[in-house]
Amino acid sequence: MEKDIIINKTRAFVKDKLQNEGSGHDWFHIERVYNLATYLCKKENGDEFIIKMAVLLHDIDDWKFSNNNNTTKDFLQSLNIDTSSYNKIMNIINTISYKGGIENSAQHDIEGKIVQDADRLDAMGAIGIARAFTYGGNKNRLIYDPSIKPKEFNSLEEVKNSNNHTINHFYEKLLKLKNLMNTDTAKQIAEERHRFMELFLDEFYYEWNFNK
């Protein structure tokens, strides 16, 4: 099967699966990451097919919503792509997630670095802020509670079971992403998005504490 046909088939499959997802990991997230990754690929010279396929499928069996689901694996196997491509795509999908900073998510190939950078860039800036509060609302979390301080997680179970408020998510993850970018191109984009988040937090605290 031609690569363009495989990509288009995968786009349709993922769009159908995620178009009504309500936590900020919906089809539009995939599409934004896809566009970011395509841009990074042109700048950093990765294998476009591997990158696009990994981006499209990276949230289908996301650990935050799925327990050992084999949907991604089964779908990829149905495409009859070559073993090398299959292994590269699955390895990226299985290792790019931040997971509270607990597990090693280091990428060793440029394709994995690009996909990870693109996914993390979409967790930053204005979009990242919007997604953080969307996720918090989806999980019935408070916007902010000054008495609850950011956490340092010791296990993935702690991350999964955390009932934190959304502002703490900035300190536990989002503000750390700038220094975790792999590629030079992503590092430049991350600088601006990081500054925007800092400005947002300054304004948030100003409004929260108004007249106190």
C-alpha positions in Angstrom: 0.0 0.0 0.0 1.3 3.5 -0.9 2.5 5.6 2.0 0.1 8.5 1.2 -2.8 6.0 1.1 -1.7 4.6 4.5 -1.5 8.1 6.0 -4.9 9.1 4.7 -6.4 5.9 6.0 -4.9 6.5 9.4 -6.1 10.1 9.5 -9.7 8.9 8.9 -9.3 6.2 11.5 -8.0 8.5 14.2 -10.4 11.3 13.4 -13.3 8.9 13.9 -11.9 7.7 17.2 -11.0 11.1 18.7 -13.4 13.7 17.2 -15.6 13.7 20.3 -12.9 13.3 22.9 -13.4 15.9 25.7 -10.1 16.2 27.6 -8.0 18.2 25.1 -6.7 15.0 23.4 -9.1 15.3 20.5 -8.7 15.2 16.8 -7.8 18.9 16.7 -4.9 18.2 19.1 -3.7 15.5 16.7 -4.0 17.9 13.7 -2.0 20.6 15.4 0.7 18.2 16.5 0.7 16.8 12.9 1.3 20.3 11.5 4.0 21.1 14.0 5.7 17.8 13.4 5.6 18.3 9.6 7.2 21.7 10.1 9.9 20.3 12.4 10.5 17.5 10.0 11.3 19.9 7.2 13.8 21.7 9.4 15.3 18.7 11.1 15.3 16.2 8.3 13.4 13.1 9.7 11.5 10.3 8.0 8.2 12.0 7.2 6.2 8.7 7.0 7.4 7.5 10.5 6.7 10.9 12.0 3.3 11.4 10.6 2.1 7.9 11.5 3.4 8.2 15.0 1.8 11.6 15.5 -1.6 10.4 14.2 -1.7 7.4 16.5 0.1 8.6 19.6 -3.1 9.2 21.7 -5.3 6.3 20.6 -4.1 4.1 23.5 -2.9 7.0 25.8 -2.0 5.7 29.3 -4.2 8.4 30.9 -7.4 6.9 29.3 -6.6 3.4 28.3 -5.5 0.2 30.2 -3.2 -1.9 28.0 -5.4 -1.3 24.9 -4.2 -2.9 21.7 -6.1 -0.7 19.3 -3.0 1.0 17.9 -1.1 -2.2 17.5 -4.0 -4.0 15.8 -4.7 -1.1 13.4 -1.0 -0.8 12.4 -0.8 -4.5 11.8 -3.8 -4.4 9.6 -2.0 -2.0 7.3 0.7 -4.6 6.5 3.5 -2.0 6.7 7.1 -3.3 6.9 8.5 -4.5 10.2 11.1 -1.8 10.6 8.5 1.0 10.1 6.1 -0.8 12.5 8.7 -1.1 15.2 9.8 2.5 14.9 6.3 3.9 15.0 5.3 1.7 18.0 8.5 2.6 19.9 7.8 6.3 19.5 4.2 6.0 20.6 5.2 3.9 23.7 7.9 6.2 24.9 7.1 9.9 24.1 4.7 10.6 27.0 5.8 12.8 29.9 4.2 10.5 32.5 4.8 13.0 35.4 8.5 13.0 34.6 8.8 9.6 36.4 9.6 7.3 33.5 12.4 7.7 31.0 11.0 9.2 27.8 14.3 10.1 26.1 14.2 9.7 22.4 17.3 8.5 20.5 16.2 8.9 16.9 15.3 12.1 15.2 11.8 10.9 14.4 11.0 10.3 18.0 12.6 13.6 19.0 10.4 15.5 16.5 7.2 13.8 17.5 7.9 14.3 21.2 8.7 18.0 20.6 5.6 18.6 18.5 3.4 16.9 21.1 5.0 18.9 24.0 4.7 22.2 22.1 1.0 21.7 21.9 1.0 21.6 25.7 2.5 25.0 25.9 1.4 28.6 25.1 -2.2 29.7 24.6 -3.3 26.3 23.4 -1.5 24.6 26.2 -3.3 26.8 28.8 -6.7 26.0 27.1 -5.9 22.3 27.1 -4.8 22.3 30.7 -8.1 23.8 31.9 -10.1 21.5 29.5 -8.4 18.5 31.0 -8.9 19.8 34.6 -12.6 20.3 33.9 -12.9 16.9 32.3 -11.5 15.4 35.5 -13.6 17.6 37.8 -10.5 19.4 39.2 -10.5 22.8 40.9 -9.0 25.7 38.9 -6.8 26.6 41.9 -6.4 26.1 45.6 -3.6 28.1 47.3 -3.4 25.6 50.1 -2.4 22.7 47.8 1.2 23.0 46.6 2.8 21.4 43.5 3.9 17.8 43.9 7.0 15.8 43.1 5.7 12.4 42.0 7.5 9.2 42.9 5.6 6.8 40.8 3.3 6.6 37.8 0.5 5.5 40.1 0.8 8.7 42.0 0.5 10.6 38.8 -2.6 8.6 37.8 -4.3 9.0 41.1 -3.4 12.7 41.7 -6.4 14.9 42.3 -4.5 18.1 42.0 -5.8 21.5 40.8 -5.0 22.8 37.3 -2.6 25.7 38.3 -0.3 23.1 39.9 -0.1 21.4 36.5 1.9 24.3 35.2 4.6 23.7 37.8 4.5 19.9 37.7 4.8 19.7 33.9 4.1 22.7 31.5 6.8 25.1 32.7 9.3 22.2 32.6 8.8 21.5 28.9 10.9 24.3 27.5 14.1 22.7 28.9 13.1 19.3 27.6 12.9 20.1 23.9 15.1 17.9 21.6 15.5 19.9 18.4 16.8 23.4 17.9 13.7 24.4 16.0 11.4 23.3 18.8 13.6 25.1 21.4 13.0 28.4 19.6 9.2 27.9 19.4 9.1 26.8 23.0 10.8 30.0 24.3 7.8 32.2 23.2 5.2 29.8 24.4 6.9 29.5 27.7 6.9 33.2 28.2 3.2 33.4 27.4 2.5 30.9 30.1 4.5 32.9 32.6 2.6 36.1 31.7 -0.7 34.2 32.1 0.3 33.0 35.6 1.3 36.6 36.6 -2.1 37.9 35.5 -3.9 34.9 37.1 -2.4 35.6 40.5 -3.0 39.3 40.2 -6.7 38.7 39.6 -7.0 36.0 42.2 -5.5 38.2 44.9 -7.2 41.4 43.8 -8.1 43.7 46.8 -6.5 41.4 49.3 
